[in-house]
Amino acid sequence: MRKTFAIIGLGRFGGSVCKELIESDQEVLAIDNCEDRVNKYMNIATHTVLANAQDESTLRSLGLRNFDYVIVAIGEDIQASILVTLMAKEMGVPHIVAKAQNEYHARVLEKVGADIVVHPERDMGIRLGHKLTSNNMLDFIELSEDYSLAEIQVSYRKFFNKTIEEINFRKHYNVTIVAIRRGKNDLIVSPPPNQIILEDDVLLVVGHNDNVDYLDEKMK
Ligand code: ATP
């Protein structure tokens, strides 16, 4: 179903979100107080508005409260980002996503009503760190402080041509396989216990970070 989005701030982050939503055929109102940025997105977003989002009457006249999602993608001006998030909350916007610059900023955004707080730089840093220090981990996404979703390539001989049941991932490794990527195009979602694991399969596993790291260690 088509949803409505208002993006405030068209830096690299807000701009990328805008392009992706438009590609997915969603309706996007893009707001920025910089004329160049607004011009850049004039032919991309559904509507663009040149305005200072800190001005409450402007946000009201744009009908911000009627949008399904408001994405506060203001970067450096932390005060503006907090104020705009607060105003969106007070207007009754159902879903507010806000970009944080640091941990303190994130905590304040949550307090004033952001439903989702993203830290693109921090998250990318963590993912890259894992990629560079792990053995066969191709990607890593934190689900919470302790749990993650990781892509691990199978290079442990003992796993080759065995079923998920035989290897007993749940009991021995304490992780759940949610999908297996095989070759370029095959994705086996929610594999059954009798699914055979092949060399070079990529396992998408969910588990406690310690258990995900332990499984990755086995792939040395
Ligand atoms: P990115 O990393 O996404 O490029 P950034 O951290 O460099 O972002 P900024 O460039 O500081 O972020 O801000 C993102 C956008 O938000 C800019 O285009 C800026 O003009 C816009 N912006 C900042 N304050 C306001 C405001 N009060 N009202 C509307 N737009 C704003």
Residues whose N, C-alpha, C, O or C-beta is under 5 A from the ligand:
A	BS01	ATP	G9 L10 G11 R12 F13 G14 I31 D32 N33 C34 R37 A51 N52 A53 Q54 A73 I74 G75 E76 D77 A80
